[in-house]
Amino acid sequence: MYSSNSYSQAKDIHKAKGKSCGYYMRVVFFFSSLIQTLIIVSLVLFLVYGQPEKSAEERRVEELEQSFNRISENNINLRKDKADLGAALGARKAEKTALEGEVAALKKVANASGEQIKALILKASKCDADKKIEMSHVGCSTLISTLNIEVKTLQALNSQQAAMIKLITANFTKTSQYIHIERDNAIKDRDAHNLETISLRRENTNLKEHLKLYTQKCKEDFAKSLEGIQMVTSNFLVRIDNLFPHSMTFHLTCEKQTEQMENIRARCSNLSKEVEDKFQRYLDNVGSKVANIQAQSSRLEVQNSHLTLDLQQCHQNRSVAAAEGSRLLLEIQENHDRQVETLLKEQNRLREEKSLQGERLVLREAEVKTLNGNVESLTTALTNCNPKVRE
């Protein structure tokens, strides 16, 4: 009887031990799968909903990018203004050379006419001297009076031409002074543009350094935010160790069950480490990609907004510049046409006066020749009359 009771008790204990081993194995697998699922779900939720709002550093970087784009545009506009000023200065120089040529031609014409007038005055003075000798004749007095009147008219024309030359010289000096002032202003603007370009380059390098530091800081912040994964996995390992306390080994008398429990524990530990390593590599890759995408997205957004504003401002500036340029071109063309018209009229008038003076000179020379012939005839007549009177 004692043997049968002991056999039945051993059988019941064996059944109870087998049931408890399977139960623990199911509990271990259930908790391990549950913890892994919770870790994955928490990480996915963190990646989806755990992105913080833009910090002060991000806003500062966006402001720096905006200021850099605005400064770049100002630099381009200043270079365009510099090119326009250079073209305007070249046009002014060409206009100055043309005006200098016209003034030189007018001076030549005025000098030639002055020399002709001086020659006529000398001839008229000679005629006056000749006529004073021949004051006894009646026709000489009228001729001298007409010559004096013509000399006075020629002197008046000479004074008018001298006044016109003075006026042209004054206009030329004013124009040259205006061109020199514009050249000095253009040189000052060029120096200011060069200084501003240097400052813009320095600011560009500073902005690039700030952007580099900010990108590095974003990566470091993202890596710090993912440091909790290691803590979660370590807690998982601690719970697995706590799930199998050392006192439980006393209840497991079967060596195979003990080996199975150790294998389960080792597999859970290896699984946790493998999950940690793979997920850490995955998160590192995802973190770098997210940082790059976020930086590129913010840069593209800022660039898009600035390009839109720049396009609108360019359209406005282009319309204003076109209207102002057309107005200035019309004014310059009108002023140039008026100046050229006055110069051409004056040149034609001087040519006509020169031709008239030439014709008058020819007439005076013919009259002088006729007067010389009359004087010679009178002298011969006087010589012929003197012997008769003596007789």
Residue pairs with C-beta under 8 A, 6 or more apart in sequence:
17 252
17 253
17 254
17 257
20 251
21 252
21 254
21 257
21 260
21 261
24 261
25 260
25 264
27 243
28 240
28 243
28 244
28 264
28 268
29 264
31 239
31 243
32 240
32 268
32 271
35 236
35 239
36 271
36 275
39 229
39 232
39 233
39 236
39 275
42 232
43 229
43 279
43 283
47 286
50 225
57 214
57 217
58 214
58 298
60 210
60 214
61 210
61 211
61 214
61 298
62 298
62 302
64 207
64 210
64 211
65 207
65 211
65 299
65 302
65 303
66 302
66 306
67 203
67 207
68 203
68 204
68 207
69 302
69 303
69 306
69 310
70 306
71 200
71 203
71 204
72 200
72 204
73 310
74 196
74 200
75 196
75 197
75 200
77 317
78 193
78 196
78 197
79 193
81 189
81 193
82 189
82 190
82 193
85 186
85 189
85 190
86 186
88 182
88 186
89 182
89 183
89 186
92 179
92 182
92 183
93 179
95 336
96 175
96 176
96 179
99 172
99 175
100 172
102 343
103 168
103 169
103 172
105 347
106 165
106 168
106 343
106 346
106 347
106 350
107 165
109 347
109 350
109 351
109 354
110 161
110 162
110 164
110 165
110 350
112 354
113 158
113 161
113 350
113 353
113 354
113 357
114 158
114 161
114 162
116 354
116 357
116 358
116 361
117 154
117 155
117 157
117 158
117 357
119 361
120 151
120 154
120 357
120 360
120 361
120 364
121 151
121 154
121 155
123 361
123 364
123 365
123 368
124 147
124 148
124 150
124 151
124 364
127 143
127 144
127 147
127 364
127 368
127 371
128 144
128 147
128 148
130 371
130 375
131 140
131 141
131 143
131 144
131 147
131 371
134 140
134 371
134 375
134 378
135 141
137 374
137 378
139 374
140 371
143 367
143 371
147 364
150 360
150 364
154 357
157 353
157 357
161 350
164 346
168 343
171 339
215 291
215 295
218 291
218 294
218 295
219 287
219 288
219 291
222 287
222 290
222 291
223 284
223 287
226 280
226 283
226 284
226 287
229 276
229 279
229 280
229 283
230 276
230 280
233 272
233 273
233 275
233 276
236 272
237 268
237 269
237 272
240 265
240 268
240 269
240 272
241 265
244 261
244 265
249 258
252 258
252 261
